[in-house]
Amino acid sequence: MIESERQQEIVDTACKLMESNADWVTFYRKVLGLHGIIRHNLPTRKLMAEFEQTEAYAEIQRMLTKLRQRVDPSETAEQEPTKVITVRLPKSLHEALRAEAHEHQTSMNKLCISKLLQFIDNTLVPTEG
């Protein structure tokens, strides 16, 4: 069980960043990133998975979505270099993603980032080997 103090510290940090008008990249890095408050307070995969099922986590995801709607990433206050990944996928999946992006009136890039930001149950990720 996640201690309420830990959970409150995470939520407080996220709220302060929202109030300070942080850009979404900064918010992600400081809250959800590799060295963010969530991983600092919840160092095990089990604690992370438990937190990802809470209303607090859902609210943080809503905050992140709201921030992503506000500004163009090129206009962020704290510039962070972007990285490119290449993903091999079947044509049918690419077509489905393109159609979904069109339905949401967004770019494929924004749609894919949205999908990458979501929690994925460990049982749904195939292992290498």
Contact map, one row per residue, 1 for C-alpha under 8 A:
111000000000000000000000000000000000000000000010010000000000000000000000000000000000000000000000000000000000000000000000000000000
111101100000000000000000000000000000000000000010011000000000000000000000000000000000000000000000000000000000000000000000000000000
111111100000000000000000000000000000000000000000000000000000000000000000000000000000000000000000000000000000000000000000000000000
011111110000000000000000000000000000000000000000000000000000000000000000000000000000000000000000000000000000000000000000000000000
001111111000000000000000000000000000000000000000000000000000000000000000000000000000000000000000000000000000000000000000000000000
011111111100000000000000000000000000000010000000000000000000000000000000000000000000000000000000000000000000000000000000000000000
011111111110000000000000000000000000000000000000000000010000000000000000000000000000000000000000000000000000000000000000000000000
000111111111000000000000000000000000000000000000000000000000000000000000000000000000000000000000000000000000000000000000000000000
000011111111100000000000000000000000000000000000000000000000000000000000000000000000000000000000000000000000000000000000000000000
000001111111110000000000000000100000110010000000000000000000000000000000000000000000000000000000000000000000000000000000000000000
000000111111111000000000000000000000000000000000000000010001000000000000000000000000000000000000000000000000000000000000000000000
000000011111111100000000000000000000000000000000000000000000000000000000000000000000000000000000000000000000000000000000000000000
000000001111111110000000000000100000100000000000000000000000000000000000000000000000000000000000000000000000000000000000000000000
000000000111111111000000001000100000000000000000000000000001000000000000000000000000000000000000000000000000000000000000000000000
000000000011111111100000000000000000000000000000000000000000000000000000000000000000000000000000000000000000000000000000000000000
000000000001111111110000000000000000000000000000000000000000000000000000000000000000000000000000000000000000000000000000000000000
000000000000111111111100001000000000000000000000000000000000000000000000000000000000000000000000000000000000000000000000000000000
000000000000011111111100001000000000000000000000000000000000001000000000000000000000000000000000000000000000000000000000000000000
000000000000001111111100000000000000000000000000000000000000000000000000000000000000000000000000000000000000000000000000000000000
000000000000000111111100000000000000000000000000000000000000000000000000000000000000000000000000000000000000000000000000000000000
000000000000000011111110000000000000000000000000000000000000000000000000000000000000000000000000000000000000000000000000000000000
000000000000000011111111011000000000000000000000000000000000000000100000000010000000000000000000000000000000000000000000000000000
000000000000000000001111111000000000000000000000000000000000000000110010000111000000000000000000000000000000000000000000000000000
000000000000000000000111111100000000000000000000000000000000000100110000100100000000000000000000000000000000000000000000000000000
000000000000000000000011111110000000000000000000000000000000000000000000100100010000000000000000000000000000000000000000000000000
000000000000000000000111111111000000000000000000000000000000000000000000000001000000000000000000000000000000000000000000000000000
000000000000010011000111111111110000000000000000000000000000000100000000000000000000000000000000000000000000000000000000000000000
000000000000000000000001111111111001000000000000000000000000000100000000000000000000000000000000000000000000000000000000000000000
000000000000000000000000111111111111000000000000000000000000000000000000000000000000000000000000000000000000000000000000000000000
000000000000000000000000011111111011100000000000000000000000000000000000000000000000000000000000000000000000000000000000000000000
000000000100110000000000001111111001110000000000000000000000000000000000000000000000000000000000000000000000000000000000000000000
000000000000000000000000001111111111111000000000000000000000000000000000000000000000000000000000000000000000000000000000000000000
000000000000000000000000000111111111111000000000000000000000000000000000000000000000000000000000000000000000000000000000000000000
000000000000000000000000000010011111001000000000000000000000000000000000000000000000000000000000000000000000000000000000000000000
000000000000000000000000000011011111101100000000000000000000000000000000000000000000000000000000000000000000000000000000000000000
000000000000000000000000000111111111111100000000000000000000000000000000000000000000000000000000000000000000000000000000000000000
000000000100100000000000000001111011111110000000000000000000000000000000000000000000000000000000000000000000000000000000000000000
000000000100000000000000000000111001111111000001000000000000000000000000000000000000000000000000000000000000000000000000000000000
000000000000000000000000000000011111111111100001000000000000000000000000000000000000000000000000000000000000000000000000000000000
000000000000000000000000000000000011111111100000000000000000000000000000000000000000000000000000000000000000000000000000000000000
000001000100000000000000000000000000111111100000000000000000000000000000000000000000000000000000000000000000000000000000000000000
000000000000000000000000000000000000011111111011000000000000000000000000000000000000000000000000000000000000000000000000000000000
000000000000000000000000000000000000001111111011000000000000000000000000000000000000000000000000000000000000000000000000000000000
000000000000000000000000000000000000000001111111000000000000000000000000000000000000000000000000000000000000000000000000000000000
000000000000000000000000000000000000000001111111100000000000000000000000000000000000000000000000000000000000000000000000000000000
000000000000000000000000000000000000000000011111110000000000000000000000000000000000000000000000000000000000000000000000000000000
110000000000000000000000000000000000000001111111111000000000000000000000000000000000000000000000000000000000000000000000000000000
000000000000000000000000000000000000011001111111111100000000000000000000000000000000000000000000000000000000000000000000000000000
000000000000000000000000000000000000000000001111111110000000000000000000000000000000000000000000000000000000000000000000000000000
110000000000000000000000000000000000000000000111111111000000000000000000000000000000000000000000000000000000000000000000000000000
010000000000000000000000000000000000000000000011111111011000000000000000000000000000000000000000000000000000000000000000000000000
000000000000000000000000000000000000000000000001111111001100000000000000000000000000000000000000000000000000000000000010000000000
000000000000000000000000000000000000000000000000111111101100000000000000000000000000000000000000000000000000000000000000000000000
000000000000000000000000000000000000000000000000011111111100000000000000000000000000000000000000000000000000000000000000000000000
000000000000000000000000000000000000000000000000000011111110000000000000000000000000000000000000000000000000000000000000000000000
000000100010000000000000000000000000000000000000001001111111000000000000000000000000000000000000000000000000000000000000000000000
000000000000000000000000000000000000000000000000001111111111100000000000000000000000000000000000000000000000000000000000000000000
000000000000000000000000000000000000000000000000000111111111110000000000000000000000000000000000000000000000000000000000000000000
000000000000000000000000000000000000000000000000000000111111111000000000000000000000000000000000000000000000000000000000000000000
000000000010010000000000000000000000000000000000000000011111111100000000000000000000000000000000000000000000000000000000000000000
000000000000000000000000000000000000000000000000000000001111111110000000000000000000000000000000000000000000000000000000000000000
000000000000000000000000000000000000000000000000000000000111111111000000000000000000000000000000000000000000000000000000000000000
000000000000000001000000000000000000000000000000000000000011111111100000000000000000000000000000000000000000000000000000000000000
000000000000000000000001001100000000000000000000000000000001111111110000000000000000000000000000000000000000000000000000000000000
000000000000000000000000000000000000000000000000000000000000111111111000000000000000000000000000000000000000000000000000000000000
000000000000000000000000000000000000000000000000000000000000011111111100000000000000000000000000000000000000000000000000000000000
000000000000000000000111000000000000000000000000000000000000001111111110000000000000000000000000000000000000000000000000000000000
000000000000000000000011000000000000000000000000000000000000000111111111000000000000000000000000000000000000000000000000000000000
000000000000000000000000000000000000000000000000000000000000000011111110000000000000000000000000000000000000000000000000000000000
000000000000000000000000000000000000000000000000000000000000000001111111000000000000000000000000000000000000000000000000000000000
000000000000000000000010000000000000000000000000000000000000000000111111101100000000000000000000000000000000000000000000000000000
000000000000000000000000000000000000000000000000000000000000000000010111111100000000000000000000000000000000000000000000000000000
000000000000000000000001100000000000000000000000000000000000000000000011111100000000000000000000000000000000000000000000000000000
000000000000000000000000000000000000000000000000000000000000000000000001111100100000000000000000000000000000000000000000000000000
000000000000000000000000000000000000000000000000000000000000000000000011111110100000000000000000000000000000000000000000000000000
000000000000000000000011100000000000000000000000000000000000000000000011111111100000000000000000000000000000000000000000000000000
000000000000000000000110000000000000000000000000000000000000000000000000001111100000000000000000000000000000000000000000000000000
000000000000000000000010010000000000000000000000000000000000000000000000000111110000000000000000000000000000000000000000000000000
000000000000000000000000000000000000000000000000000000000000000000000000011111111000000000000000000000000000000000000000000000000
000000000000000000000000100000000000000000000000000000000000000000000000000001111100000000000000000000000000000000000000000000000
000000000000000000000000000000000000000000000000000000000000000000000000000000111110000000000000000000000000000000000000000000000
000000000000000000000000000000000000000000000000000000000000000000000000000000011111000000000000000000000000000000000000000000000
000000000000000000000000000000000000000000000000000000000000000000000000000000001111100000000000000000000000000000000000000000000
000000000000000000000000000000000000000000000000000000000000000000000000000000000111110000000000000000000000000000000000000000000
000000000000000000000000000000000000000000000000000000000000000000000000000000000011111000000000000000000000000000000000000000000
000000000000000000000000000000000000000000000000000000000000000000000000000000000001111100000000000000000000000000000000000000000
000000000000000000000000000000000000000000000000000000000000000000000000000000000000111110000000000000000000000000000000000000000
000000000000000000000000000000000000000000000000000000000000000000000000000000000000011111000000000000000000000000000000000000000
000000000000000000000000000000000000000000000000000000000000000000000000000000000000001111101100000000000000000000000000000000000
000000000000000000000000000000000000000000000000000000000000000000000000000000000000000111111100000000000000000000000000000000000
000000000000000000000000000000000000000000000000000000000000000000000000000000000000000011111110000000000000000000000000000000000
000000000000000000000000000000000000000000000000000000000000000000000000000000000000000001111111000000000000000000000000000000000
000000000000000000000000000000000000000000000000000000000000000000000000000000000000000011111111100000000000000000000000000000000
000000000000000000000000000000000000000000000000000000000000000000000000000000000000000011111111110000000000000000000000000000000
000000000000000000000000000000000000000000000000000000000000000000000000000000000000000000111111111000000000000000000000000000000
000000000000000000000000000000000000000000000000000000000000000000000000000000000000000000011111111100000000000000000000000000000
000000000000000000000000000000000000000000000000000000000000000000000000000000000000000000001111111110000001001000000000000000000
000000000000000000000000000000000000000000000000000000000000000000000000000000000000000000000111111111000001000000000000000000000
000000000000000000000000000000000000000000000000000000000000000000000000000000000000000000000011111111100000000000000000000000000
000000000000000000000000000000000000000000000000000000000000000000000000000000000000000000000001111111110000000000000000000000000
000000000000000000000000000000000000000000000000000000000000000000000000000000000000000000000000111111111111001000000000000000000
000000000000000000000000000000000000000000000000000000000000000000000000000000000000000000000000011111111110000000000000000000000
000000000000000000000000000000000000000000000000000000000000000000000000000000000000000000000000001111111100000000000000000000000
000000000000000000000000000000000000000000000000000000000000000000000000000000000000000000000000000111111100000000000000000000000
000000000000000000000000000000000000000000000000000000000000000000000000000000000000000000000000000011111110000000000000000000000
000000000000000000000000000000000000000000000000000000000000000000000000000000000000000000000000000011111111011000000000000000000
000000000000000000000000000000000000000000000000000000000000000000000000000000000000000000000000000011001111111000000000000000000
000000000000000000000000000000000000000000000000000000000000000000000000000000000000000000000000110010000111111100000000000000000
000000000000000000000000000000000000000000000000000000000000000000000000000000000000000000000000000000000011111110000000000000000
000000000000000000000000000000000000000000000000000000000000000000000000000000000000000000000000000000000111111111000000000000000
000000000000000000000000000000000000000000000000000000000000000000000000000000000000000000000000100010000111111111100000000000000
000000000000000000000000000000000000000000000000000000000000000000000000000000000000000000000000000000000001111111110000000000000
000000000000000000000000000000000000000000000000000000000000000000000000000000000000000000000000000000000000111111111000000000000
000000000000000000000000000000000000000000000000000000000000000000000000000000000000000000000000000000000000011111111100000000000
000000000000000000000000000000000000000000000000000000000000000000000000000000000000000000000000000000000000001111111100000000000
000000000000000000000000000000000000000000000000000000000000000000000000000000000000000000000000000000000000000111111100000000000
000000000000000000000000000000000000000000000000000000000000000000000000000000000000000000000000000000000000000011111110000000000
000000000000000000000000000000000000000000000000000000000000000000000000000000000000000000000000000000000000000001111111000000000
000000000000000000000000000000000000000000000000000100000000000000000000000000000000000000000000000000000000000000001111100000000
000000000000000000000000000000000000000000000000000000000000000000000000000000000000000000000000000000000000000000000111110110000
000000000000000000000000000000000000000000000000000000000000000000000000000000000000000000000000000000000000000000000011111110000
000000000000000000000000000000000000000000000000000000000000000000000000000000000000000000000000000000000000000000000001111110000
000000000000000000000000000000000000000000000000000000000000000000000000000000000000000000000000000000000000000000000000111111000
000000000000000000000000000000000000000000000000000000000000000000000000000000000000000000000000000000000000000000000001111111000
000000000000000000000000000000000000000000000000000000000000000000000000000000000000000000000000000000000000000000000001111111100
000000000000000000000000000000000000000000000000000000000000000000000000000000000000000000000000000000000000000000000000001111110
000000000000000000000000000000000000000000000000000000000000000000000000000000000000000000000000000000000000000000000000000011111
000000000000000000000000000000000000000000000000000000000000000000000000000000000000000000000000000000000000000000000000000001111
000000000000000000000000000000000000000000000000000000000000000000000000000000000000000000000000000000000000000000000000000000111
